[in-house]
Amino acid sequence: MKILDWYILKRYLFTFFVMLLLFIPIGITVHLAEKIGKILENEVPFGEVMLYFYDFTIYFAHLLFPLFLFLSVIWFTSKLANNTEVIAFLSSGVSFSRFLRPYMFGAFIVAILALALGLYLAPMASKGFNDFNYKYLKNNKSAVDNQNVYRQINDNDYIYVSSFDAAQSLGQNFTLEHFENDKLVYKISAMSIRYREQDTSYRLINYVKRTIKEDEDIIENARRKDTLFSFDLEDLTPVEYIAETLPYGELNRFIEKEEKRGSSYISRYKLVQYRKWSLPVSVFILTIIAVAVSSIKRRGGMGVNLAFGICIAMVFVFFDKIFGVLASQSDFPPLVAVWFPNVLFGILAIYLLYNAKR
């Protein structure tokens, strides 16, 4: 039986990596053909272009990891079925569960690879990929939500700016409210606030500070005031894709801080966090579905299995994307959005596996 295990395991891993090597160059070629005009227009240095496509390779591979795996398992298992090798294995007294064992071991190897990729390599690649996109390919479109920024800085302080210019570190219509025991202690407002990098201070224009007292309020005015705050303006409006660029430990700390600040992007950040663990689980689910679907010798041959498999893969990707958008754009729970496709297709995997055993 060890010969059978090694035979299937080698075919599993070999076909998967060949699938990656075949599709990634196609993806790079299509992407380059689409973006070459803007790359030439912006006169991007050759070194930056090469580094961008290195990042794109990792980003693209991680994004479509489940699809590549699913198609590769269907491909080589269908070949086994068409050559009546599956029938020979099962006719020799091997149970379907035992036949599935090397597939699960292969899925474990790929799941570990997907986990390492998602926790460490993909965040670095995502940063380079997105930075290049916003710098050269998106016509200087801002990657930050710079309108009506309202954030909780700590347990007592809240700030608001009506607009924020990241390039100039300048916010308009600034307000800071300080609370103690759920009571407003003082409120600072200014027409604008600018971060001064040379001395790490903030310059407020038309500064007004109102301190709340029991008898009467104390009001302090200044045409211009330089002061210190316990926050950094760049931290107040992080880029939309920042969660994708952080290693897992930093991501957890970042999400904890953003929850306290009341970030409007918190659902998007949690989607990234949960997907780092859901992707390895989906590897096992899709492997079981692929084996159950393609281990049967069909009249139409490999083409029927591939067509059926592609349909299932597209449905999986559809559910993953639609629930991801739903969670990031509404109050839909990110945990449910990430794990619902796995639960749904896990049930499908159990059903198909039961019928395949029969």
C-alpha positions as CSV (number, residue, x, y, z in Angstrom):
1,M,0.0,0.0,0.0
2,K,3.0,2.4,0.5
3,I,3.6,2.2,-3.2
4,L,0.0,3.3,-3.9
5,D,0.3,6.1,-1.4
6,W,3.6,7.5,-2.8
7,Y,2.2,7.1,-6.4
8,I,-0.9,9.2,-5.6
9,L,0.9,11.7,-3.4
10,K,3.6,12.4,-6.0
11,R,0.9,12.9,-8.7
12,Y,-1.1,15.1,-6.3
13,L,1.8,17.5,-5.6
14,F,3.4,17.3,-9.1
15,T,0.1,18.2,-10.8
16,F,-0.6,21.0,-8.4
17,F,2.7,22.7,-8.8
18,V,2.6,22.2,-12.6
19,M,-0.9,23.9,-12.6
20,L,0.6,26.8,-10.7
21,L,3.6,27.1,-13.2
22,L,1.2,27.0,-16.1
23,F,-1.4,29.5,-15.0
24,I,0.8,32.0,-13.2
25,P,2.7,33.0,-16.4
26,I,-0.7,33.3,-18.2
27,G,-1.9,35.6,-15.4
28,I,1.2,37.7,-15.6
29,T,1.0,38.0,-19.4
30,V,-2.7,39.0,-19.3
31,H,-2.0,41.5,-16.5
32,L,1.0,42.9,-18.3
33,A,-0.9,43.3,-21.6
34,E,-3.6,45.2,-19.6
35,K,-1.2,47.5,-17.7
36,I,1.7,48.0,-20.1
37,G,0.3,51.3,-21.4
38,K,0.2,52.9,-17.9
39,I,3.6,51.4,-17.0
40,L,5.2,53.0,-20.1
41,E,3.3,56.3,-19.7
42,N,4.6,56.7,-16.1
43,E,8.1,55.6,-17.1
44,V,8.3,53.0,-14.3
45,P,11.9,51.8,-13.7
46,F,12.6,48.3,-14.9
47,G,13.6,47.1,-11.5
48,E,10.3,48.2,-9.9
49,V,8.4,46.5,-12.7
50,M,10.2,43.2,-12.1
51,L,9.7,43.5,-8.3
52,Y,6.0,44.2,-9.0
53,F,5.5,41.1,-11.0
54,Y,7.3,39.0,-8.4
55,D,4.8,40.4,-5.8
56,F,2.0,39.8,-8.3
57,T,3.0,36.1,-8.7
58,I,2.8,35.5,-4.9
59,Y,-0.4,37.6,-4.7
60,F,-2.0,35.8,-7.6
61,A,-1.0,32.3,-6.4
62,H,-2.4,32.9,-2.9
63,L,-5.6,34.4,-4.3
64,L,-6.4,31.4,-6.5
65,F,-4.8,28.7,-4.4
66,P,-8.1,26.7,-3.9
67,L,-9.0,26.9,-7.6
68,F,-5.6,25.6,-8.8
69,L,-5.7,22.8,-6.2
70,F,-9.2,21.7,-7.1
71,L,-8.5,21.6,-10.8
72,S,-5.2,19.8,-10.4
73,V,-6.8,17.0,-8.2
74,I,-9.7,16.6,-10.7
75,W,-7.2,16.4,-13.6
76,F,-5.0,13.7,-12.4
77,T,-7.7,11.7,-10.6
78,S,-9.8,11.7,-13.8
79,K,-6.8,10.3,-15.6
80,L,-6.5,7.5,-13.0
81,A,-10.2,6.8,-13.5
82,N,-10.0,6.8,-17.3
83,N,-7.1,4.3,-17.1
84,T,-9.2,2.1,-14.8
85,E,-6.6,2.5,-12.1
86,V,-9.1,3.6,-9.5
87,I,-11.2,0.5,-10.3
88,A,-8.1,-1.7,-9.9
89,F,-7.2,-0.1,-6.6
90,L,-10.7,-0.5,-5.1
91,S,-11.1,-4.1,-6.6
92,S,-8.0,-5.2,-4.8
93,G,-9.9,-4.8,-1.5
94,V,-8.8,-1.2,-0.7
95,S,-11.6,0.9,0.8
96,F,-12.4,4.3,-0.6
97,S,-11.4,5.9,2.7
98,R,-8.0,4.2,2.5
99,F,-7.7,5.3,-1.1
100,L,-8.4,8.8,0.0
101,R,-5.6,8.8,2.6
102,P,-2.7,9.9,0.4
103,Y,-4.9,12.7,-0.9
104,M,-5.4,13.9,2.6
105,F,-1.7,13.8,3.3
106,G,-1.1,15.8,0.2
107,A,-3.8,18.3,1.2
108,F,-2.0,18.6,4.6
109,I,1.2,19.6,2.9
110,V,-0.5,22.1,0.6
111,A,-2.5,23.5,3.6
112,I,0.7,24.1,5.5
113,L,2.1,25.8,2.5
114,A,-1.1,27.9,2.2
115,L,-0.9,28.8,5.9
116,A,2.7,29.9,5.7
117,L,2.0,31.9,2.5
118,G,-1.0,33.6,4.1
119,L,0.7,34.4,7.4
120,Y,4.1,35.7,6.1
121,L,4.8,35.8,2.3
122,A,1.5,37.0,1.0
123,P,1.4,40.1,3.3
124,M,4.8,41.3,2.0
125,A,3.8,40.6,-1.6
126,S,0.4,42.4,-1.1
127,K,2.1,45.5,0.2
128,G,4.4,45.7,-2.9
129,F,1.5,44.9,-5.3
130,N,-0.9,47.4,-3.9
131,D,1.7,50.2,-3.4
132,F,2.7,49.8,-7.1
133,N,-1.0,49.8,-8.2
134,Y,-1.8,53.1,-6.4
135,K,1.4,54.8,-7.3
136,Y,1.5,54.0,-11.0
137,L,-1.7,52.3,-12.2
138,K,-4.6,54.0,-10.5
139,N,-4.0,57.6,-11.6
140,N,-3.0,58.7,-8.1
141,K,-6.3,57.5,-6.6
142,S,-6.1,57.8,-2.9
143,A,-5.9,54.5,-1.0
144,V,-7.3,56.0,2.2
145,D,-10.8,57.0,3.2
146,N,-10.1,60.7,3.8
147,Q,-13.7,62.1,4.2
148,N,-15.4,62.5,7.6
149,V,-12.8,60.7,9.6
150,Y,-14.1,59.9,13.1
151,R,-11.8,57.8,15.4
152,Q,-11.5,56.8,19.0
153,I,-7.9,57.3,20.0
154,N,-8.0,55.7,23.4
155,D,-10.5,55.1,26.2
156,N,-11.1,58.8,26.7
157,D,-10.3,60.7,23.5
158,Y,-12.2,61.0,20.2
159,I,-11.3,63.0,17.2
160,Y,-13.0,64.1,14.0
161,V,-11.8,65.7,10.7
162,S,-14.0,66.5,7.8
163,S,-11.3,65.7,5.3
164,F,-7.7,64.6,5.4
165,D,-4.8,65.0,2.9
166,A,-2.3,62.3,3.5
167,A,0.3,63.9,1.2
168,Q,0.4,67.1,3.3
169,S,-0.6,65.5,6.6
170,L,-3.3,68.1,6.8
171,G,-6.8,67.7,8.3
172,Q,-9.7,70.1,8.0
173,N,-12.3,71.0,10.6
174,F,-10.6,69.2,13.5
175,T,-12.3,68.3,16.7
176,L,-11.0,66.4,19.8
177,E,-13.3,65.5,22.7
178,H,-11.9,64.2,26.0
179,F,-14.2,62.3,28.3
180,E,-13.8,61.0,31.9
181,N,-16.4,58.8,33.5
182,D,-18.7,59.3,30.5
183,K,-18.6,63.1,31.0
184,L,-17.2,65.6,28.5
185,V,-14.2,67.3,30.2
186,Y,-12.9,69.5,27.4
187,K,-13.3,69.9,23.6
188,I,-10.6,71.2,21.2
189,S,-11.6,72.5,17.8
190,A,-9.6,74.1,14.9
191,M,-10.2,75.0,11.3
192,S,-7.2,72.8,10.3
193,I,-4.6,70.6,11.8
194,R,-1.2,69.8,10.3
195,Y,1.4,67.4,11.4
196,R,4.9,68.9,11.7
197,E,7.4,66.1,11.1
198,Q,10.5,68.2,12.1
199,D,9.4,68.4,15.7
200,T,6.6,65.8,15.8
201,S,4.1,68.5,16.8
202,Y,0.7,69.6,15.4
203,R,-0.1,73.1,14.2
204,L,-3.7,74.1,14.8
205,I,-5.2,77.1,13.0
206,N,-8.1,79.0,14.7
207,Y,-7.6,77.0,17.9
208,V,-10.4,76.9,20.4
209,K,-10.4,74.9,23.7
210,R,-13.5,74.7,25.8
211,T,-13.1,73.2,29.3
212,I,-16.4,72.2,31.0
213,K,-16.7,73.4,34.6
214,E,-19.7,73.2,37.0
215,D,-20.0,77.0,37.3
216,E,-18.9,78.2,33.9
217,D,-16.9,77.0,31.0
218,I,-13.3,78.1,30.3
219,I,-12.6,79.1,26.7
220,E,-9.1,79.4,25.3
221,N,-8.5,80.9,21.8
222,A,-5.5,81.2,19.6
223,R,-5.0,82.2,16.0
224,R,-2.3,79.5,15.7
225,K,-1.1,76.9,18.3
226,D,1.6,74.3,18.1
227,T,1.0,71.4,20.5
228,L,1.5,67.6,21.0
229,F,-1.0,64.8,20.8
230,S,-0.7,61.1,21.5
231,F,-1.7,60.1,17.9
232,D,-0.2,60.2,14.5
233,L,-2.3,61.5,11.6
234,E,-1.1,58.8,9.3
235,D,-2.3,56.2,11.8
236,L,-5.8,57.8,11.8
237,T,-6.5,57.1,8.2
238,P,-4.7,53.8,7.2
239,V,-4.8,52.6,3.6
240,E,-7.7,50.3,2.7
241,Y,-5.4,47.4,2.1
242,I,-3.2,47.7,5.2
243,A,-4.6,44.5,6.8
244,E,-3.4,42.5,3.8
245,T,0.1,43.8,4.3
246,L,0.6,42.8,8.0
247,P,1.9,39.5,9.3
248,Y,-0.5,37.7,11.5
249,G,0.8,38.9,14.9
250,E,0.8,42.5,13.8
251,L,-2.6,42.1,12.2
252,N,-4.1,40.9,15.5
253,R,-2.7,43.9,17.4
254,F,-3.8,46.3,14.6
255,I,-7.4,45.0,14.6
256,E,-7.5,45.3,18.4
257,K,-6.4,48.9,18.2
258,E,-8.8,49.7,15.3
259,E,-11.7,48.2,17.2
260,K,-11.0,50.7,20.1
261,R,-10.8,53.5,17.6
262,G,-14.1,52.6,15.9
263,S,-12.7,52.1,12.5
264,S,-15.2,51.9,9.6
265,Y,-12.9,49.2,8.0
266,I,-13.0,46.8,10.9
267,S,-15.1,44.2,9.0
268,R,-12.7,44.3,6.1
269,Y,-9.7,43.8,8.4
270,K,-11.4,40.8,10.1
271,L,-12.1,39.2,6.8
272,V,-8.4,39.2,6.1
273,Q,-7.7,37.8,9.5
274,Y,-10.2,34.9,9.3
275,R,-9.3,34.0,5.7
276,K,-5.8,33.2,6.8
277,W,-7.2,30.1,8.6
278,S,-10.2,29.3,6.4
279,L,-8.0,28.9,3.3
280,P,-6.1,25.9,4.6
281,V,-9.4,24.2,5.7
282,S,-10.8,24.7,2.2
283,V,-7.9,22.8,0.8
284,F,-9.1,19.6,2.6
285,I,-12.8,20.2,1.6
286,L,-12.0,20.8,-2.1
287,T,-9.7,17.8,-2.2
288,I,-12.5,15.5,-1.0
289,I,-15.0,17.0,-3.4
290,A,-12.5,16.7,-6.3
291,V,-11.7,13.0,-5.6
292,A,-15.4,12.1,-5.1
293,V,-16.3,13.8,-8.4
294,S,-13.5,12.6,-10.6
295,S,-12.8,9.1,-9.3
296,I,-15.8,7.7,-11.3
297,K,-15.2,6.7,-14.9
298,R,-17.8,8.6,-16.9
299,R,-19.0,8.2,-20.5
300,G,-17.7,11.6,-21.5
301,G,-14.3,11.0,-20.1
302,M,-12.0,13.6,-18.4
303,G,-13.9,16.5,-20.1
304,V,-17.1,15.9,-18.1
305,N,-15.2,15.7,-14.8
306,L,-13.3,18.9,-15.6
307,A,-16.5,20.7,-16.6
308,F,-18.3,19.6,-13.5
309,G,-15.3,20.5,-11.4
310,I,-14.9,24.0,-12.9
311,C,-18.6,24.7,-12.2
312,I,-18.2,23.7,-8.5
313,A,-15.0,25.8,-8.3
314,M,-16.7,28.8,-9.8
315,V,-19.6,28.5,-7.3
316,F,-17.2,28.3,-4.4
317,V,-15.3,31.4,-5.6
318,F,-18.7,33.2,-6.1
319,F,-19.8,32.4,-2.6
320,D,-16.5,33.5,-1.2
321,K,-16.5,36.8,-3.0
322,I,-20.1,37.7,-2.6
323,F,-20.1,37.0,1.2
324,G,-16.8,38.9,1.5
325,V,-18.3,42.0,-0.2
326,L,-21.4,41.7,1.9
327,A,-19.4,41.7,5.1
328,S,-17.1,44.5,4.1
329,Q,-20.0,46.8,3.0
330,S,-22.6,46.0,5.7
331,D,-23.1,44.7,9.2
332,F,-23.0,41.1,8.1
333,P,-20.6,39.2,10.5
334,P,-17.2,38.6,8.9
335,L,-16.8,35.3,10.7
336,V,-19.9,34.0,9.0
337,A,-19.0,35.4,5.7
338,V,-15.6,33.7,5.7
339,W,-16.7,30.3,7.0
340,F,-20.1,29.9,5.4
341,P,-18.6,28.7,2.0
342,N,-16.5,26.1,3.8
343,V,-19.4,24.9,5.9
344,L,-21.7,24.7,2.8
345,F,-19.1,22.9,0.7
346,G,-18.1,20.7,3.6
347,I,-21.6,19.4,3.7
348,L,-21.4,18.9,-0.1
349,A,-18.1,17.0,0.4
350,I,-19.6,14.7,2.9
351,Y,-22.6,13.9,0.6
352,L,-20.4,13.3,-2.4
353,L,-18.0,11.2,-0.4
354,Y,-20.8,9.0,0.9
355,N,-22.1,8.4,-2.6
356,A,-18.6,7.8,-3.9
357,K,-18.1,5.1,-1.3
358,R,-21.3,3.4,-2.4
